Amino acid sequence: MELHRKHGKAAPREVRLAYEHHPLSAFRVERISVTAAAVCTVRTEITGAEGKSRRVGLRWIREDESGDPVPVPFDGGTWRLYTWDPARFVRVEESDAHGIG
């Protein structure tokens, strides 16, 4: 939401620029953990174009058009990625047997 307020119609360009040096060759969703009524973390294995894989957690928030949280199962909410900046993904340790959440 903040991205659109800050960049408006240029938002897709800003995201594209942030990722241009981080190409992926593959990704796999491993688990989705609902950590609060309007928050979930998606545990994902990503593989870069160079072939190196790592696990990351992508935090999502369910909110309305004003940016206020909307708990499941209420109507009117949309899941949005909390942050799209690749440097801000939650890193998942390899030794984490239980995953996120």
N, C-alpha and C positions, 0 to 999 in steps of 0.2 A: 504494500500500500504506500509506504513512504517513497519508494522508487518512483511511483507514478506522480505523487505530489511534487517531488523534486525535479523530475525530468519530463513529465507529461508524455507527449507522443514520441519523445526521443528514448523512452525507456527500453524498447527492444534493442536499440543500438547500443545503449549502455551495457546491457547484459551480454550482447554479442562481443563487445570489446573486452569485457571482463574474462570471457572464456576463450578468446582466440588463441591464447598460449597454453590452453589446457584441453586439447582434443581427447576425446574418449574413443576407444575402439569397441568397448562393451560395458554394460552395467547389468546388475542382477539385484532385484529387491529380495532381501533375505527375510525381513520381518517388519511388521508394523506394530508398534507399541503405543497404545493410548495411555498417556501419562497424566492427563487431566481431562476435564469435561470438554475442553475445546483445544486440546494440544495433543499431538502425536509425534513420534519420531519414527522415521523410516530408515531401517538399517539396510545399507546398500553396499554391495561390492562394486567398485568401479575399476576399470582397466584403461589406463592411458594408452595413447597411440604408440608409445614405446614398449608396451607390453607389461608394464608393472601394475600389479593390482594392489588395492588397499580398501579397507572398509571405512565407511563414513556414515554418520547419522545426519539425516536431513530433518530438521524440526519444522513441523507444519502447525499453523494456528487456524482455527475455524472462526471466521469473523464476518461481520456484516459490511455493507458498503461504507460505513463510517469508521471502520477499523475496530469496532467493539467486538469482544469475543461472543460467540454464539455456541453454547454447549449443545452437544448431541443429546437428544434427538430433536431439538427445536428447529423449526423451519427458518429459512432466511439466511443461513450461513454458507460460506464458501471456504473450502480449504485453500490456504495460501502458504507458500513457502516463506518461513520466517525471515530468512536471509538468503539471497541468491549469490552472494560473494563466495567464490570457491575457497578463499582463505579462512572463512568463518564456519565451515562445516564442522560438526562435532566429530572428532576423531575417535574411532573405536579401537581399543587395544585388542591385539590378537589374543591375549590371555583372558579376555572377557567372555567367560563361558555362558553367561546369562543374557548377554546383549544389552540393549538399552531399554530402560523402563522397567 
